[in-house]
């Protein structure tokens, strides 16, 4: 799913960084994390990308579990 905003992030924060942030997989110091969240609070591009991750996560949670069937 593409982000709703095609505007680039002014600081160049990449989609991989935002994805890792959302997954709590970044290894940053507290100061670095605070700077990143401070930036995100003012960056429409980063906010749009995070929102798109949320939309995908919601859509995946709505999917039903498939039964494996007789062949397995």
C-alpha positions as CSV (number, residue, x, y, z in Angstrom):
1,X,0.0,0.0,0.0
2,X,1.4,3.4,-1.0
3,X,1.5,6.2,1.5
4,X,-1.2,8.8,1.0
5,X,1.3,11.6,0.8
6,X,3.9,11.6,-1.9
7,X,5.8,14.5,-0.3
8,X,9.2,13.5,0.8
9,X,10.3,13.8,4.4
10,X,12.3,17.0,4.9
11,X,14.8,15.1,7.1
12,X,14.9,12.0,4.8
13,X,13.5,9.6,7.4
14,X,13.0,6.5,5.4
15,X,10.1,4.0,5.3
16,X,12.3,1.3,6.8
17,X,13.0,3.5,9.8
18,X,9.4,4.3,10.3
19,X,8.4,0.6,9.9
20,X,11.1,-0.4,12.5
21,X,9.8,2.4,14.8
22,X,6.3,1.1,14.6
23,X,7.5,-2.4,15.3
24,X,9.5,-1.2,18.2
25,X,12.6,-2.6,16.5
26,X,14.8,0.6,16.5
27,X,17.9,0.7,18.6
28,X,18.2,4.4,19.3
29,X,19.2,6.3,22.4
30,X,16.5,8.0,24.3
31,X,17.6,11.4,22.9
32,X,17.5,10.1,19.4
33,X,14.1,8.6,19.9
34,X,12.8,11.9,21.3
35,X,14.2,13.8,18.3
36,X,12.6,11.3,15.9
37,X,9.2,11.6,17.6
38,X,9.5,15.4,17.7
39,X,10.2,15.4,14.0
40,X,7.3,13.0,13.3
41,X,4.9,15.3,15.2
42,X,5.6,18.0,12.6
43,X,6.2,16.0,9.4
44,X,3.1,15.3,7.3
45,X,5.0,12.8,5.2
46,X,6.1,10.7,8.2
47,X,2.6,10.9,9.7
48,X,1.1,9.7,6.4
49,X,3.5,6.8,6.2
50,X,2.7,5.7,9.8
51,X,-1.0,6.1,9.1
52,X,-0.6,3.8,6.1
53,X,1.0,1.2,8.2
54,X,-1.9,1.4,10.6
55,X,-4.4,1.0,7.8
56,X,-2.6,-2.2,6.6
57,X,-2.4,-3.6,10.1
58,X,-6.2,-3.0,10.5
59,X,-6.9,-4.7,7.2
60,X,-4.8,-7.7,8.1
61,X,-6.5,-8.1,11.5
62,X,-9.9,-8.2,9.7
63,X,-8.8,-11.1,7.6
64,X,-10.2,-14.5,8.7
65,X,-7.9,-17.4,9.4
66,X,-8.0,-20.0,6.6
67,X,-8.6,-23.6,7.4
68,X,-5.7,-25.8,6.1
69,X,-8.1,-28.2,4.3
70,X,-7.9,-32.0,3.8
71,X,-4.7,-31.9,1.8
72,X,-2.5,-30.9,4.8
